[in-house]
């Protein structure tokens, strides 16, 4: 793992942002829930939401439903706030429907055990995404030492691994979902037999951790150390890596996070060996270091790695995917190969550039999930990764609030100024953003308007050449007939032909017309309610906005959408 770059990143991170918990090894071994009462604010209480993949409502036909996606921003302990802030321009993440695991990637030679901030666990859990902390043993060049590894692997008189029990207790107490064990300290400075024995104890530690973790807790291993104690990144699941992580035909982790120095053919070989050994190849996470200034899988500059991981003709993936450094969308200084995308971390006025950078990463260069990529362009990861949804039961409500804003709105009125609190983030659209039909549309979050929170969803549509369909939410809802859909919105045209459409099985569409009668439609928020008796016993798989063909352009703000 490229810890040189992590060191550079943290040079310009502010201490004020580091509000997640990091422990030295001694502190972690001494930790107890009874002594942690002063850290109660860092306990997450939101349970992990159930979520599903609804195949018939996906927008791309060639997507692999087996793939899992882990996201590991680079240096989360320097990016997260636990308490609300009065400045909006801090980091947040929005594409939860596309990922399965959020790894709180952090650590130094001294800070071995790194826990996620509760605010991030809360929003991830609402989206059905697991959050795992990091146990980091640093490379010797960065202060790592075999003695620290040996200390971490200490056993009590009954043979129990003390640190493993502590890790299980910490995850339970703080309300997150597991750990990445990232052992990058080379042990070969020790005598050969001693190094091999310490590596063997690490295998025993992993086996103990797996055997004693509660149901649902995930343990991941990073591709670094081998059975002789040497750190040699394999960059694929091969015999050497299997010798360490699968001794006696037992996989010692729920996921194996592969390093990034791989090339064409290696993901396929990982799949082949895992399959031959009876291992689900989607427990193998091929690593992609997408930081634009690096050389392996830089976002936007290199698309070859996508064709190595995903088959072009079928869209099938060889393994799961671990995305490292996705926070480049927030703070990337630029270089000769890729200029900086924006200066949002210094200037909140550049919020749209920040949003477009993450949107481009997932939706493609044209910022539209459903558009066909041209040769040489960045296609976006959502072309390959199907969306998943937690919207399986009611009530469902969103104010399209992303978790920060220039203002806080209540009932459409500004009540206070700039703020940032990711806990407040609503369930955001499953596709950000998809445009179907013959018309044209630009979709974004507007921070100058909102119903409740910091933003509204803004659609600028040109329907002179045809209608525009905007898929918003993937759902898996079976209606009883007593439900009511409500929407709060604004439109620049009182005669705009707007409809909210609910899709059921067999592509059946039930559309609800939005009508307004005010003389100045853009001044006021309008509320409409719709009874859903006609959809009794229908399974709803998608909610979308439809703007019918008209000569004049239309702008629409959605402030709230609810089904209760």
VEXKEKOL-892293 format. One record per residue (C-alpha): x, y, z. Coordinates in Angstrom, 3 decimals, decimal comma. Example, Ala and Ser with C-alpha at 12.3 -4.5 7.8 and 13.67 -1.06 7.14 Angstrom:
2
<<12,300 -4,500 7,800>>
<<13,670 -1,060 7,140>>
END
This chain:
564
<<0,000 0,000 0,000>>
<<1,321 3,425 -0,947>>
<<1,912 5,006 2,386>>
<<4,161 7,671 0,888>>
<<1,048 9,264 -0,500>>
<<-0,865 8,957 2,726>>
<<1,929 10,860 4,429>>
<<1,732 13,631 1,842>>
<<-2,028 13,837 2,150>>
<<-1,920 14,255 5,905>>
<<0,590 17,088 5,684>>
<<-2,177 19,464 4,638>>
<<-4,979 17,946 6,733>>
<<-6,041 20,046 9,698>>
<<-5,935 18,688 13,223>>
<<-9,407 20,097 13,843>>
<<-10,904 17,553 11,492>>
<<-9,504 14,512 13,266>>
<<-12,471 13,662 15,480>>
<<-12,628 9,926 14,923>>
<<-10,986 7,623 17,455>>
<<-7,480 6,261 17,032>>
<<-5,687 4,180 19,650>>
<<-2,109 3,201 20,175>>
<<-1,648 -0,507 20,646>>
<<-1,251 -0,049 24,392>>
<<-4,441 2,004 24,579>>
<<-6,366 -0,564 22,558>>
<<-5,203 -3,424 24,781>>
<<-6,192 -1,425 27,879>>
<<-9,560 -0,275 26,504>>
<<-12,806 -1,193 28,233>>
<<-16,407 -0,189 27,650>>
<<-16,653 0,908 31,286>>
<<-13,815 3,394 30,797>>
<<-15,105 4,641 27,434>>
<<-18,066 6,640 28,750>>
<<-16,420 9,920 27,725>>
<<-16,471 8,652 24,128>>
<<-20,213 8,007 24,087>>
<<-20,692 10,621 21,370>>
<<-18,773 8,292 19,048>>
<<-21,240 5,422 19,502>>
<<-23,525 4,777 16,540>>
<<-27,041 3,612 17,320>>
<<-28,579 3,246 13,852>>
<<-28,905 -0,439 12,923>>
<<-27,688 -1,655 9,564>>
<<-30,588 -1,381 7,117>>
<<-31,447 -4,345 4,938>>
<<-30,974 -3,725 1,241>>
<<-31,573 -5,544 -1,995>>
<<-30,648 -5,517 -5,665>>
<<-33,746 -5,225 -7,879>>
<<-32,536 -6,602 -11,203>>
<<-35,488 -5,627 -13,404>>
<<-35,226 -1,926 -12,516>>
<<-31,527 -1,445 -13,319>>
<<-30,629 0,994 -16,081>>
<<-27,788 -0,992 -17,678>>
<<-28,402 -4,550 -18,910>>
<<-24,764 -5,646 -18,537>>
<<-24,023 -5,403 -14,822>>
<<-22,766 -8,156 -12,556>>
<<-25,064 -8,648 -9,542>>
<<-22,362 -10,641 -7,725>>
<<-19,849 -7,804 -7,349>>
<<-19,338 -6,142 -3,979>>
<<-17,701 -2,734 -3,709>>
<<-15,543 -1,547 -0,825>>
<<-14,652 2,152 -0,627>>
<<-11,592 3,300 1,336>>
<<-11,009 7,062 1,284>>
<<-7,380 7,937 1,935>>
<<-6,924 9,152 5,514>>
<<-10,476 9,350 6,887>>
<<-9,239 10,347 10,356>>
<<-8,208 13,672 8,807>>
<<-11,456 14,275 6,925>>
<<-14,292 13,551 9,337>>
<<-16,120 15,640 11,906>>
<<-18,118 14,024 14,655>>
<<-19,860 17,244 15,706>>
<<-21,829 19,632 13,432>>
<<-19,733 22,379 11,835>>
<<-20,531 25,966 10,875>>
<<-18,665 25,760 7,558>>
<<-20,183 23,703 4,760>>
<<-17,098 22,860 2,705>>
<<-16,017 19,613 4,346>>
<<-15,922 16,156 2,839>>
<<-18,923 13,903 2,404>>
<<-19,855 10,945 0,213>>
<<-23,111 10,531 -1,734>>
<<-23,109 7,351 -3,858>>
<<-24,079 4,885 -1,139>>
<<-26,374 2,844 -3,400>>
<<-23,304 1,601 -5,313>>
<<-21,117 0,400 -2,444>>
<<-21,329 -2,364 0,150>>
<<-18,499 -1,678 2,608>>
<<-16,991 1,619 3,758>>
<<-13,492 1,100 5,162>>
<<-12,336 3,730 7,647>>
<<-8,849 3,733 6,190>>
<<-6,507 5,404 8,667>>
<<-3,504 4,847 10,904>>
<<0,119 5,691 11,636>>
<<3,015 3,794 13,138>>
<<1,755 4,870 16,568>>
<<-2,011 4,800 15,998>>
<<-2,611 1,127 15,332>>
<<-6,360 0,793 15,932>>
<<-8,581 3,236 14,066>>
<<-12,337 3,489 14,598>>
<<-14,882 5,170 12,323>>
<<-16,708 8,313 13,377>>
<<-20,252 7,563 14,524>>
<<-21,689 10,243 12,234>>
<<-20,449 8,328 9,198>>
<<-21,577 4,976 10,578>>
<<-25,079 6,379 11,075>>
<<-25,502 7,535 7,475>>
<<-23,843 4,415 6,048>>
<<-26,140 2,157 8,063>>
<<-29,229 4,050 6,889>>
<<-28,061 3,178 3,372>>
<<-27,399 -0,474 4,215>>
<<-23,616 -0,092 3,962>>
<<-21,280 -1,756 6,453>>
<<-18,449 0,269 8,011>>
<<-15,182 -1,352 9,083>>
<<-12,294 0,168 11,014>>
<<-8,583 -0,347 10,348>>
<<-5,843 -2,103 12,284>>
<<-2,608 -0,839 10,792>>
<<0,916 -2,115 11,300>>
<<3,108 0,375 9,453>>
<<5,919 -0,417 7,018>>
<<9,334 -0,245 8,641>>
<<10,110 2,861 6,541>>
<<7,267 4,607 8,370>>
<<8,127 3,471 11,868>>
<<6,731 -0,050 11,951>>
<<8,596 -2,613 14,035>>
<<8,243 -6,387 14,486>>
<<8,081 -5,936 18,273>>
<<4,800 -4,055 17,901>>
<<3,371 -6,897 15,837>>
<<4,503 -9,419 18,441>>
<<2,911 -7,307 21,186>>
<<-0,365 -7,208 19,249>>
<<-0,387 -10,991 18,969>>
<<0,011 -11,624 22,694>>
<<-2,156 -14,348 24,222>>
<<-3,407 -14,695 27,770>>
<<-3,028 -17,744 29,989>>
<<-5,998 -19,395 28,303>>
<<-4,553 -18,897 24,812>>
<<-6,961 -16,116 23,866>>
<<-5,712 -13,313 21,620>>
<<-6,293 -10,237 23,747>>
<<-6,318 -7,735 20,883>>
<<-8,793 -9,830 18,881>>
<<-11,221 -9,846 21,806>>
<<-10,750 -6,090 22,180>>
<<-11,460 -5,483 18,496>>
<<-14,691 -7,457 18,725>>
<<-15,726 -5,561 21,863>>
<<-14,892 -2,160 20,352>>
<<-16,904 -2,782 17,199>>
<<-19,856 -3,911 19,310>>
<<-19,615 -0,947 21,707>>
<<-19,212 1,734 19,031>>
<<-21,755 0,205 16,688>>
<<-19,766 -0,552 13,524>>
<<-19,281 -3,702 11,507>>
<<-15,756 -5,089 11,574>>
<<-12,125 -4,535 10,665>>
<<-9,514 -4,431 7,941>>
<<-6,303 -5,999 9,248>>
<<-3,491 -4,265 7,369>>
<<-0,184 -5,857 8,394>>
<<2,562 -4,125 6,400>>
<<5,461 -4,431 8,872>>
<<8,155 -6,620 7,342>>
<<9,207 -9,194 9,917>>
<<12,344 -10,424 8,138>>
<<14,597 -8,221 10,265>>
<<14,058 -10,967 12,822>>
<<15,876 -14,303 12,571>>
<<14,244 -16,468 9,903>>
<<12,620 -18,956 12,261>>
<<11,309 -16,187 14,520>>
<<9,833 -14,268 11,578>>
<<8,078 -17,394 10,335>>
<<6,732 -18,150 13,798>>
<<5,362 -14,605 14,183>>
<<3,689 -14,872 10,772>>
<<2,184 -18,181 11,918>>
<<0,812 -16,457 15,017>>
<<-0,795 -13,837 12,795>>
<<-2,595 -16,641 10,976>>
<<-3,745 -18,002 14,337>>
<<-4,868 -14,506 15,348>>
<<-6,964 -14,218 12,175>>
<<-8,470 -17,663 12,729>>
<<-9,348 -16,723 16,323>>
<<-10,869 -13,409 15,228>>
<<-12,987 -15,133 12,589>>
<<-14,112 -17,857 14,990>>
<<-15,147 -15,452 17,753>>
<<-16,652 -12,535 15,856>>
<<-20,435 -12,199 16,127>>
<<-22,695 -12,918 13,195>>
<<-22,609 -10,098 10,643>>
<<-19,175 -8,754 11,605>>
<<-16,773 -8,628 8,646>>
<<-13,027 -9,182 8,863>>
<<-10,892 -8,206 5,860>>
<<-7,210 -8,901 5,230>>
<<-4,866 -6,720 3,204>>
<<-2,572 -8,342 0,633>>
<<0,890 -7,708 2,109>>
<<2,579 -10,270 4,382>>
<<3,535 -13,814 3,391>>
<<4,131 -16,916 5,504>>
<<7,855 -16,158 5,897>>
<<7,023 -12,757 7,443>>
<<8,118 -10,758 4,405>>
<<5,888 -7,995 3,036>>
<<5,512 -8,730 -0,677>>
<<2,352 -7,423 -2,289>>
<<0,985 -10,077 -4,639>>
<<-1,618 -7,888 -6,393>>
<<-3,681 -10,980 -7,165>>
<<-5,029 -13,999 -5,342>>
<<-2,259 -16,499 -6,053>>
<<-0,612 -19,468 -4,397>>
<<1,639 -17,334 -2,190>>
<<-1,237 -15,243 -0,864>>
<<-3,433 -18,339 -0,503>>
<<-0,693 -20,051 1,493>>
<<-1,043 -17,329 4,112>>
<<-4,750 -16,499 4,103>>
<<-6,070 -20,025 3,380>>
<<-4,054 -22,467 5,451>>
<<-5,602 -25,896 5,815>>
<<-8,250 -24,908 3,249>>
<<-9,849 -22,385 5,613>>
<<-10,103 -18,762 4,485>>
<<-9,060 -16,547 7,388>>
<<-11,069 -13,492 6,305>>
<<-14,433 -12,456 4,917>>
<<-12,685 -10,372 2,295>>
<<-9,178 -10,153 0,831>>
<<-8,193 -6,619 -0,230>>
<<-5,620 -6,912 -3,033>>
<<-2,890 -4,362 -3,597>>
<<-2,955 -2,092 -6,648>>
<<0,115 -2,982 -8,727>>
<<-1,775 -5,387 -10,965>>
<<-2,060 -5,550 -14,724>>
<<-4,192 -7,192 -17,408>>
<<-4,973 -10,824 -16,669>>
<<-4,412 -10,755 -12,918>>
<<-8,072 -10,281 -11,873>>
<<-8,974 -13,216 -14,110>>
<<-6,264 -15,348 -12,505>>
<<-7,569 -14,378 -9,059>>
<<-10,997 -15,604 -10,098>>
<<-9,645 -18,847 -11,504>>
<<-7,623 -19,815 -8,431>>
<<-10,376 -18,868 -5,984>>
<<-12,891 -20,879 -7,981>>
<<-10,537 -23,857 -8,165>>
<<-10,130 -23,742 -4,380>>
<<-13,869 -23,588 -3,775>>
<<-13,754 -19,936 -2,669>>
<<-16,317 -17,409 -3,813>>
<<-14,195 -15,134 -6,085>>
<<-16,275 -12,182 -4,905>>
<<-14,669 -12,473 -1,479>>
<<-11,569 -11,220 -3,327>>
<<-11,521 -7,419 -3,680>>
<<-9,217 -6,261 -6,466>>
<<-7,755 -2,954 -5,283>>
<<-7,931 0,180 -7,435>>
<<-5,966 3,249 -6,340>>
<<-7,998 5,898 -8,144>>
<<-6,135 8,991 -6,899>>
<<-5,537 10,916 -10,169>>
<<-1,920 11,772 -9,391>>
<<-0,842 8,162 -8,996>>
<<0,054 5,609 -11,627>>
<<-1,998 2,441 -11,270>>
<<-5,740 3,091 -11,715>>
<<-6,011 6,910 -11,756>>
<<-9,548 8,167 -12,191>>
<<-10,342 9,660 -15,599>>
<<-6,820 9,102 -17,010>>
<<-6,800 5,305 -17,190>>
<<-9,672 3,095 -18,337>>
<<-7,601 -0,001 -19,147>>
<<-8,012 -1,374 -15,636>>
<<-11,777 -1,378 -16,108>>
<<-11,493 -3,630 -19,139>>
<<-9,168 -5,909 -17,147>>
<<-11,678 -6,259 -14,311>>
<<-14,920 -6,291 -16,313>>
<<-15,571 -8,332 -19,458>>
<<-16,556 -5,950 -22,259>>
<<-19,055 -8,288 -23,920>>
<<-20,954 -9,371 -20,814>>
<<-20,147 -6,807 -18,111>>
<<-19,240 -9,676 -15,783>>
<<-16,613 -8,955 -13,144>>
<<-13,787 -11,310 -12,255>>
<<-13,774 -10,267 -8,570>>
<<-15,190 -7,681 -6,212>>
<<-13,659 -4,197 -6,171>>
<<-11,918 -2,098 -3,482>>
<<-11,728 1,595 -4,402>>
<<-8,921 3,424 -2,599>>
<<-8,625 7,216 -2,549>>
<<-12,137 8,167 -3,718>>
<<-11,834 11,346 -1,648>>
<<-9,754 12,797 -4,488>>
<<-13,114 14,309 -5,422>>
<<-12,740 16,602 -2,410>>
<<-9,111 17,547 -2,180>>
<<-6,755 16,852 -5,034>>
<<-4,145 19,550 -5,676>>
<<-3,463 18,601 -9,286>>
<<-0,264 17,961 -11,201>>
<<1,077 18,235 -14,750>>
<<-0,995 15,240 -15,887>>
<<-4,256 16,177 -14,170>>
<<-4,995 19,721 -12,985>>
<<-7,003 20,217 -9,801>>
<<-10,743 19,855 -10,266>>
<<-11,708 22,626 -7,854>>
<<-10,766 24,391 -4,615>>
<<-13,906 23,544 -2,658>>
<<-11,983 22,770 0,541>>
<<-10,937 26,440 0,560>>
<<-13,883 28,003 -1,270>>
<<-17,463 26,805 -0,639>>
<<-18,584 28,643 -3,780>>
<<-17,068 25,738 -5,761>>
<<-19,511 23,207 -4,329>>
<<-20,893 22,258 -7,760>>
<<-17,401 21,414 -9,021>>
<<-16,901 19,180 -5,978>>
<<-20,208 17,430 -6,629>>
<<-19,540 17,032 -10,323>>
<<-16,184 15,369 -9,642>>
<<-17,725 12,540 -7,611>>
<<-20,639 12,379 -10,030>>
<<-18,256 12,091 -12,983>>
<<-16,383 9,248 -11,280>>
<<-19,550 7,175 -10,984>>
<<-21,662 8,462 -13,908>>
<<-19,003 9,150 -16,563>>
<<-17,572 12,167 -18,341>>
<<-20,991 13,414 -19,462>>
<<-22,331 13,188 -15,873>>
<<-25,244 11,006 -17,020>>
<<-25,429 7,412 -15,884>>
<<-27,290 6,170 -18,958>>
<<-25,330 7,917 -21,719>>
<<-23,127 5,797 -23,960>>
<<-19,424 6,347 -23,414>>
<<-17,363 7,387 -26,420>>
<<-13,974 5,907 -27,185>>
<<-11,309 7,238 -24,838>>
<<-13,773 8,792 -22,409>>
<<-14,249 7,874 -18,757>>
<<-17,358 5,637 -18,715>>
<<-18,157 5,861 -15,003>>
<<-18,348 2,973 -12,566>>
<<-22,125 2,807 -12,489>>
<<-21,992 1,313 -15,965>>
<<-20,601 -1,805 -14,254>>
<<-22,056 -1,679 -10,729>>
<<-25,788 -2,151 -10,145>>
<<-27,588 0,044 -7,634>>
<<-29,048 -1,426 -4,451>>
<<-31,843 -0,055 -2,293>>
<<-32,990 0,054 1,319>>
<<-36,434 1,369 0,314>>
<<-38,323 -1,824 1,097>>
<<-40,826 -0,613 3,669>>
<<-42,690 2,548 4,550>>
<<-42,596 5,331 5,481>>
<<-40,095 6,631 2,960>>
<<-39,183 10,318 2,897>>
<<-36,381 12,411 1,465>>
<<-35,741 16,143 1,399>>
<<-32,777 15,688 -0,979>>
<<-30,564 16,974 1,813>>
<<-26,939 15,966 1,190>>
<<-25,616 16,762 4,678>>
<<-24,405 20,357 4,374>>
<<-25,407 23,674 2,894>>
<<-24,980 27,409 2,644>>
<<-28,229 27,670 4,621>>
<<-30,517 25,509 6,725>>
<<-34,081 25,564 5,421>>
<<-37,282 24,840 7,334>>
<<-40,448 24,669 5,267>>
<<-38,623 26,443 2,472>>
<<-37,399 29,338 4,616>>
<<-33,767 30,072 5,509>>
<<-33,396 29,838 9,271>>
<<-29,615 29,825 9,691>>
<<-26,392 30,014 7,744>>
<<-23,624 27,662 6,622>>
<<-23,451 24,185 8,193>>
<<-22,080 20,670 7,751>>
<<-23,353 17,518 9,478>>
<<-23,325 14,260 7,528>>
<<-25,714 12,726 10,088>>
<<-28,429 14,868 8,495>>
<<-27,941 13,387 5,023>>
<<-31,156 11,961 3,561>>
<<-31,475 8,904 1,376>>
<<-30,248 10,334 -1,911>>
<<-31,273 9,201 -5,405>>
<<-30,098 5,746 -6,421>>
<<-28,801 7,164 -9,706>>
<<-26,933 10,491 -9,666>>
<<-27,984 11,219 -12,255>>
<<-29,728 9,342 -15,056>>
<<-31,487 11,016 -18,004>>
<<-33,666 8,968 -20,366>>
<<-35,773 10,034 -23,340>>
<<-35,193 12,287 -26,334>>
<<-35,008 15,544 -24,381>>
<<-32,025 17,027 -22,573>>
<<-31,659 17,705 -18,849>>
<<-29,055 18,800 -16,331>>
<<-29,595 17,611 -12,758>>
<<-27,856 18,891 -9,630>>
<<-28,353 19,793 -5,991>>
<<-29,267 23,456 -5,472>>
<<-27,987 25,000 -2,238>>
<<-29,897 28,245 -2,692>>
<<-33,231 26,495 -2,231>>
<<-34,512 23,727 -0,024>>
<<-37,585 22,547 1,840>>
<<-35,847 21,106 4,895>>
<<-32,082 20,802 5,250>>
<<-29,505 22,336 2,956>>
<<-30,536 21,581 -0,622>>
<<-33,178 20,708 -3,161>>
<<-32,927 18,657 -6,329>>
<<-32,795 20,925 -9,386>>
<<-33,647 19,829 -12,926>>
<<-33,112 22,079 -15,953>>
<<-34,926 20,400 -18,851>>
<<-35,112 21,142 -22,569>>
<<-37,977 19,017 -23,881>>
<<-38,318 20,644 -27,289>>
<<-37,128 17,401 -28,932>>
<<-38,928 15,011 -26,647>>
<<-39,762 14,044 -23,092>>
<<-37,244 13,550 -20,289>>
<<-37,359 10,689 -17,798>>
<<-35,295 11,000 -14,625>>
<<-35,026 7,743 -12,644>>
<<-34,655 8,732 -9,000>>
<<-35,097 5,849 -6,574>>
<<-34,757 2,122 -6,854>>
<<-37,337 0,519 -4,550>>
<<-38,714 -2,847 -3,545>>
<<-42,134 -1,863 -2,176>>
<<-45,333 -3,864 -2,233>>
<<-48,206 -1,435 -1,658>>
<<-51,306 -2,227 0,348>>
<<-53,438 0,486 -1,279>>
<<-53,841 2,688 1,788>>
<<-50,594 4,582 1,158>>
<<-50,252 8,185 0,065>>
<<-47,509 9,751 -2,032>>
<<-46,704 13,403 -1,429>>
<<-44,347 15,741 -3,232>>
<<-43,233 19,308 -2,526>>
<<-41,851 21,088 -5,566>>
<<-41,429 24,278 -7,586>>
<<-41,480 24,834 -11,337>>
<<-40,646 27,871 -13,419>>
<<-43,673 27,165 -15,611>>
<<-47,215 26,715 -14,310>>
<<-48,126 24,874 -17,520>>
<<-45,208 22,414 -17,343>>
<<-46,364 18,841 -17,873>>
<<-44,711 17,134 -14,899>>
<<-45,462 13,645 -13,636>>
<<-44,139 11,340 -10,938>>
<<-44,093 7,792 -12,256>>
<<-44,014 4,566 -10,273>>
<<-42,840 1,469 -12,127>>
<<-44,164 -1,942 -11,217>>
<<-43,448 -5,404 -12,558>>
<<-43,323 -5,993 -16,314>>
<<-42,398 -2,336 -16,877>>
<<-45,890 -1,111 -16,034>>
<<-45,894 2,610 -15,381>>
<<-48,326 4,507 -13,142>>
<<-47,897 8,277 -13,520>>
<<-49,232 11,006 -11,226>>
<<-49,633 14,494 -12,761>>
<<-48,209 17,480 -10,908>>
<<-50,447 20,514 -11,364>>
<<-50,118 24,070 -10,075>>
<<-52,279 27,146 -10,440>>
<<-50,315 30,008 -8,923>>
<<-49,482 33,001 -11,101>>
<<-45,842 32,983 -9,950>>
<<-44,998 29,313 -9,788>>
<<-41,322 29,764 -8,939>>
<<-42,051 31,858 -5,842>>
<<-43,842 29,272 -3,705>>
<<-43,436 25,640 -2,847>>
<<-46,367 23,496 -3,920>>
<<-47,548 20,349 -2,179>>
<<-49,544 17,567 -3,794>>
<<-50,866 14,344 -2,322>>
<<-51,851 11,229 -4,242>>
<<-53,751 8,229 -2,979>>
<<-52,307 4,962 -4,250>>
<<-55,335 2,649 -4,173>>
<<-54,851 1,845 -7,861>>
<<-51,545 0,187 -6,969>>
<<-52,912 -2,207 -4,359>>
<<-50,705 -5,320 -4,165>>
<<-48,377 -3,886 -6,805>>
<<-44,604 -4,190 -6,338>>
<<-42,968 -0,826 -7,063>>
<<-39,379 -1,047 -8,263>>
<<-38,577 2,490 -9,422>>
<<-39,712 6,090 -8,881>>
<<-38,935 8,664 -11,537>>
<<-39,767 12,184 -12,652>>
<<-41,235 12,597 -16,133>>
<<-41,231 15,943 -17,974>>
<<-43,331 15,731 -21,135>>
<<-42,414 17,375 -24,425>>
<<-42,972 21,138 -24,672>>
<<-41,452 23,914 -26,738>>
<<-40,226 25,956 -23,768>>
<<-37,536 24,919 -21,291>>
<<-38,499 24,087 -17,725>>
<<-36,710 24,171 -14,384>>
<<-38,027 22,080 -11,504>>
<<-37,002 21,943 -7,850>>
<<-37,947 18,889 -5,805>>
<<-37,959 19,719 -2,107>>
<<-39,502 16,601 -0,626>>
<<-40,755 13,209 -1,782>>
<<-42,571 10,830 0,551>>
<<-44,677 7,682 0,553>>
<<-46,458 6,953 3,819>>
END
